[in-house]
Amino acid sequence: MGERLEYLVDPIRGEPDGGTWHVVDTRFAAADGTLYAVAVYGRDADGRSDEIAMSDTAVGWFCPPGATCAG
C-alpha cells in the first residue's frame, strides 16, 4: 500500500459541526510509479473502521489517467 496517517481533528471548515473528525490519509505509488494521496474523513463518533475501509477501497481501485489497470 504505502504510508497511512490517521489523526483526529476538531471541526473542519465548510463541514457541519459534528464534533471530532477521524481522518485517514494514505500515500501510495500507483501502477505508473507516480505518488498519490487519498484522504478520507468522517465523524469519529460513529467509529473509525468505515474511513479505513473507504480509503482501502479507493487505493485498491485507483487507476491513474492513461494507465491500463485490472478491473
Secondary structure as GFF3:
##gff-version 3
##sequence-region A 1 71
A	DSSP	beta_strand	2	9	.	.	.	ID=ss1
A	DSSP	beta_strand	21	29	.	.	.	ID=ss2
A	DSSP	beta_strand	35	43	.	.	.	ID=ss3
A	DSSP	three_ten_helix	44	46	.	.	.	ID=ss4
A	DSSP	alpha_helix	49	61	.	.	.	ID=ss5
###
